[in-house]
Amino acid sequence: MRYSWLLPALFLAGCAMPNTGNLATLPGGPAVSEVALSKLPGWTTDDHAAALATFVQSCRTINRMPADQSLGGAGVLAQWAGQAGLWQNACNAAEDATPGDEAAAQTFFQTNFTAYRIQGGALITGYFEPEYPGSENRERGYTVPLYAHPALPALADLPRAAIDNHALANKVPVTAYLSDPVDAFMLQIQGAGRILLPDGHTLRVGFDGQNGQPYTPIGRILVQDGDLAADNVSYQSISAWLKAHPDQAQGIMEQNTRYVFLKPLGGLPENEGAPGALGVPLTAGRSLAVDRAVIPLGMPVYITTTDPLTNAPLDRLTIAQDTGGGIHGAAAADLYFGAGPQAGATAGRMQQAGDLYVLMPRQAPTT
């Protein structure tokens, strides 16, 4: 193995986590340093029972995977948490913990995991499920299509500009229609949402793949062009600017050539988020989107940052259950806030500095 010199007993049954101490570098992965869980900011006051419930959801999906199925990760994160089988012991212990018991939940994490701070700090953003009025059929007032993923590769790879100019019309199923192209664009950026239908019902839509084109944050373009101040880039400010400048909006949006296809999600419970990249319904305030090339899906990640509206500390244990097109490397993560306007008020303005601490299983599973 590439890093066997770091972990000479990696695959021995029941081996303990290596003592990494304060590592300046870790080949193939992020630089990390060990931190006692009890020393994490806000650890003692967090809702560990809520975090455990979210972790158990992940475990029930991971336990159905082949033991060697990759969950992602780089360096020591991949070697100790990057395959489904490496979570066997921790997941079994999680199932044995009493649901809703805060003391038991805190004990579970402190017994089964060791925390490592990812050095260098991180930018922590937010996402949510927006709600827009729309229709399942093209009708007066609802003419902007949200396309499902094309079956033909030649159509699936088209850039946004071609799709906006009707290249997929009558060739690809339409999941729903909205009234405003800006709303359709912003919904794609979030990757899932709720369409409020004329009959009062709600259509849940979610990620159905993307066109493989580069992702370009248009907030950066608006700042470069002097249209938005650097400290005023948010879901709300971008949407407002685009709607206030309809003659320029399409050209700005098309500079992000990536197009996200959306599909109906069926009868999801109202209190559950759309499934993330792990296939688990997202939990508001507890599900985190990461770059799975660095941090494995399923991994508990403790975040320390601030609320963008109040500047109060926002410290909590989350579970990596999703990915995002704009999340790259170990220095970025995206916290899921739920659905609707209240969630959007916080998520849309979330651009906060913080720290990430990954929780790695203490014991490798018995082989």
C-alpha positions in Angstrom: 0.0 0.0 0.0 1.3 3.5 -0.8 1.3 4.7 2.8 2.0 1.4 4.6 5.1 3.0 6.1 2.7 5.3 8.0 0.4 2.6 9.1 2.3 -0.7 9.4 -0.6 -2.5 11.2 -3.4 -1.0 9.1 -5.2 -4.2 8.1 -4.6 -6.2 11.2 -7.7 -7.3 13.1 -8.7 -4.9 15.8 -5.8 -2.5 15.3 -6.0 0.9 17.0 -5.7 4.3 15.3 -2.1 5.4 14.7 -0.8 8.2 16.9 -0.3 10.9 14.3 0.5 13.6 16.9 0.8 17.0 15.2 1.4 16.2 11.5 2.5 19.0 9.3 1.9 17.0 6.2 0.3 13.7 5.3 1.1 12.4 1.8 -1.9 11.9 -0.4 -4.3 13.6 1.9 -4.9 16.7 4.1 -2.6 17.6 6.9 -4.2 16.7 10.2 -3.5 16.8 13.9 -5.2 14.8 16.7 -7.5 16.7 19.1 -9.4 15.4 22.1 -13.1 15.3 21.4 -13.7 17.0 24.8 -11.6 19.9 23.7 -13.6 20.7 20.6 -15.4 24.1 20.8 -19.1 23.5 21.8 -18.6 19.7 22.1 -20.2 19.3 25.5 -23.3 21.3 24.6 -24.0 19.8 21.1 -27.0 17.5 20.5 -25.1 14.3 20.1 -28.3 12.2 19.9 -29.3 14.1 16.8 -25.9 13.5 15.2 -26.1 9.8 16.2 -29.5 9.4 14.5 -28.1 10.9 11.3 -25.0 8.7 11.5 -27.2 5.6 12.0 -29.1 6.5 8.7 -25.8 6.5 6.9 -24.8 3.2 8.5 -27.9 1.4 7.3 -27.0 2.3 3.7 -23.2 1.6 4.2 -23.9 -1.8 5.7 -25.7 -2.9 2.6 -22.6 -2.1 0.4 -19.9 -4.6 -0.4 -17.1 -4.3 2.2 -14.6 -3.1 -0.4 -16.9 -0.4 -1.9 -15.2 3.0 -2.0 -16.6 5.9 0.0 -13.9 8.2 -1.2 -11.2 10.0 0.8 -7.5 10.6 0.4 -4.4 9.6 2.4 -5.1 8.3 5.9 -8.7 9.2 5.6 -9.1 6.8 2.7 -7.1 4.1 4.4 -9.1 4.2 7.7 -12.5 5.3 6.5 -12.6 5.0 2.7 -14.3 1.6 2.3 -17.7 0.5 3.5 -16.2 -2.4 5.5 -14.1 -0.1 7.6 -17.3 1.2 9.3 -18.5 -2.2 10.5 -17.5 -1.9 14.1 -18.6 1.8 14.5 -21.9 1.1 12.8 -22.7 -2.0 14.9 -22.0 0.1 18.1 -24.2 2.9 16.8 -27.2 0.5 16.3 -26.7 -0.7 19.9 -26.9 2.8 21.3 -30.2 3.9 22.8 -31.9 6.3 20.3 -32.5 9.8 21.8 -30.3 9.2 24.9 -27.9 12.2 24.9 -25.4 10.7 27.4 -25.3 7.4 25.5 -24.8 9.2 22.2 -21.9 11.4 23.5 -20.3 8.2 25.0 -20.7 6.4 21.7 -18.7 9.0 19.8 -16.1 9.4 22.4 -15.6 5.7 22.7 -15.5 4.8 19.0 -13.8 7.8 17.3 -10.7 9.9 17.4 -10.9 13.5 16.2 -8.4 15.1 13.8 -8.3 18.7 12.9 -7.8 19.4 9.2 -5.2 22.1 9.3 -5.5 25.4 7.5 -9.1 26.2 8.2 -12.1 26.0 5.9 -14.8 27.9 4.1 -18.1 26.6 5.3 -21.1 27.4 3.1 -24.8 26.4 3.2 -27.4 24.9 1.0 -31.1 24.2 1.2 -34.2 23.1 -0.8 -35.9 26.2 -2.2 -39.6 26.4 -2.9 -40.9 27.8 -6.2 -44.4 27.8 -7.7 -44.5 25.6 -10.8 -46.4 23.0 -12.8 -45.9 19.5 -14.1 -47.2 20.6 -17.4 -46.4 23.5 -19.7 -49.1 26.1 -19.3 -49.7 29.8 -19.1 -47.2 31.3 -16.6 -45.1 28.2 -16.4 -42.9 27.8 -19.5 -39.3 27.3 -18.2 -38.4 23.6 -18.2 -36.5 21.6 -15.7 -35.1 18.7 -17.7 -34.5 15.1 -16.6 -31.2 13.5 -17.6 -31.1 12.7 -21.4 -30.8 9.1 -22.4 -28.5 10.0 -25.3 -24.9 11.0 -24.4 -24.7 13.6 -27.2 -27.6 15.4 -25.5 -26.4 14.9 -22.0 -23.1 16.7 -22.7 -24.6 19.9 -24.1 -23.5 23.2 -22.4 -26.1 25.4 -20.7 -26.3 27.9 -23.5 -27.4 25.2 -26.0 -30.0 23.9 -23.5 -31.3 27.4 -22.8 -31.7 27.7 -26.6 -34.1 24.7 -26.7 -31.6 22.0 -27.9 -33.4 19.5 -25.6 -37.0 20.6 -26.4 -39.2 17.6 -27.4 -36.2 15.3 -27.0 -35.9 14.9 -23.2 -38.6 14.4 -20.5 -39.4 17.6 -18.5 -39.7 17.1 -14.8 -41.5 20.4 -14.2 -42.0 24.0 -15.4 -41.2 27.2 -13.5 -42.2 30.8 -14.4 -38.7 32.4 -14.2 -35.4 31.2 -15.7 -33.5 32.7 -12.7 -35.5 30.5 -10.3 -34.7 27.4 -12.5 -31.0 28.3 -12.4 -30.9 28.8 -8.7 -32.8 25.6 -8.1 -30.2 23.7 -10.1 -27.4 25.3 -8.0 -29.1 23.8 -4.9 -29.5 20.4 -6.5 -33.0 19.8 -5.1 -36.1 21.7 -4.3 -39.9 21.7 -3.9 -42.3 22.8 -6.6 -45.5 24.2 -5.3 -48.1 23.0 -7.8 -51.3 24.8 -8.8 -53.5 22.2 -7.1 -51.8 22.7 -3.7 -49.6 19.6 -3.8 -45.8 19.7 -3.7 -43.5 18.0 -6.2 -40.1 17.1 -4.7 -37.3 17.2 -7.3 -33.7 16.2 -6.9 -30.4 15.6 -8.6 -30.5 13.5 -11.8 -26.9 14.0 -13.0 -25.3 16.9 -14.8 -23.9 17.7 -18.2 -20.2 17.3 -17.4 -19.4 20.9 -18.2 -17.2 23.1 -15.9 -18.9 24.7 -12.9 -18.3 28.4 -12.6 -19.7 30.4 -9.6 -21.5 33.4 -11.1 -21.2 35.3 -7.8 -17.5 35.5 -8.6 -18.3 36.9 -12.0 -20.7 39.5 -10.6 -18.0 40.7 -8.1 -15.3 40.9 -10.9 -17.7 43.0 -13.0 -18.4 45.3 -10.1 -22.1 44.3 -9.9 -21.9 42.9 -6.4 -19.7 43.8 -3.5 -17.4 40.9 -2.4 -19.1 41.0 1.1 -22.6 40.8 -0.4 -22.5 37.6 -2.4 -25.4 35.3 -1.4 -28.2 33.2 -2.9 -30.5 36.1 -2.3 -28.2 38.9 -3.7 -27.4 36.9 -6.8 -31.0 36.0 -7.5 -32.1 39.6 -6.9 -29.4 41.0 -9.2 -30.3 38.5 -12.0 -34.0 39.3 -11.8 -33.3 43.1 -11.7 -31.2 42.8 -14.9 -33.1 40.5 -17.2 -31.3 41.7 -20.3 -28.0 40.5 -18.8 -29.1 37.6 -16.7 -29.1 34.9 -19.4 -25.5 35.8 -20.5 -24.3 35.7 -16.9 -26.0 32.4 -16.1 -24.6 30.8 -19.2 -21.1 31.5 -18.1 -21.7 28.7 -15.7 -21.9 26.1 -18.5 -22.8 23.3 -16.1 -26.5 22.2 -16.2 -28.0 20.1 -13.5 -30.8 17.7 -14.5 -33.6 17.1 -12.0 -36.0 14.2 -11.5 -39.2 13.7 -9.4 -38.4 12.2 -6.0 -41.7 10.7 -5.2 -43.5 10.7 -1.8 -40.7 11.8 0.5 -41.7 12.7 4.1 -42.1 16.4 4.6 -39.5 16.5 7.3 -36.8 14.7 5.3 -34.4 16.2 2.8 -33.8 14.9 -0.6 -31.3 12.0 -0.8 -27.7 13.1 -1.0 -24.8 11.5 -2.8 -24.7 8.7 -0.2 -28.3 7.9 -1.0 -29.5 8.9 2.5 -32.2 11.6 3.0 -30.5 14.7 4.3 -31.1 16.0 7.8 -31.3 19.7 8.4 -28.3 21.0 10.4 -26.6 17.6 10.5 -25.9 16.6 6.9 -22.7 17.9 5.3 -21.6 18.1 1.6 -17.9 17.5 1.1 -15.4 16.7 -1.6 -15.4 12.9 -1.5 -12.0 12.8 -3.1 -10.7 14.0 0.2 -13.3 13.2 2.9 -15.1 9.9 2.7 -18.9 9.8 2.6 -20.4 8.6 5.9 -17.6 10.2 8.0 -18.6 12.3 11.1 -17.2 15.8 10.7 -17.3 18.3 13.5 -17.6 21.9 12.2 -16.8 25.1 14.1 -17.9 28.3 12.5 -20.4 31.2 13.0 -24.0 31.9 12.1 -24.0 34.4 9.2 -27.1 36.2 10.5 -26.2 36.5 14.2 -22.4 35.8 14.2 -23.1 33.4 17.1 -21.0 30.2 17.3 -22.2 27.4 15.1 -20.4 24.3 16.4 -21.9 20.9 15.7 -21.3 17.3 14.7 -22.4 16.6 11.2 -22.2 13.6 8.9 -20.7 13.7 5.4 -23.7 12.5 3.3 -23.5 14.6 0.1 -21.2 16.3 -2.4 -21.4 19.5 -4.4 -20.0 20.8 -7.7 -18.5 23.9 -6.0 -16.8 22.0 -3.1 -13.1 21.2 -3.8 -10.5 20.0 -1.4 -10.3 19.6 2.4 -10.8 23.3 3.0 -14.5 23.5 2.0 -17.8 22.1 3.2 -21.5 22.8 2.6 -24.0 22.5 5.5 -27.6 21.5 4.7 -30.1 23.7 6.4 -33.4 22.2 5.3 -36.2 23.5 3.1 -38.1 26.8 2.6 -37.5 30.5 3.2 -36.2 30.3 6.8 -33.6 27.7 5.8 -32.8 29.8 2.8 -32.2 32.9 4.8 -29.3 31.3 6.6 -28.0 28.9 4.0 -28.1 31.6 1.3 -25.8 33.9 3.3 -23.5 31.2 4.7 -19.9 32.0 3.6 -18.2 31.6 6.9 -14.6 30.8 8.0 -14.3 27.8 10.3 -12.5 24.6 11.0 -13.3 21.0 10.2 -12.5 18.0 12.4 -12.9 14.5 11.0 -13.8 11.7 13.3 -12.0 8.4 12.4 -13.0 5.0 13.7 -10.7 3.9 16.6 -10.8 0.3 15.6 -10.5 -1.4 12.2 -13.1 -4.1 11.8 -12.2 -7.7 12.5 -11.2 -9.6 9.3 
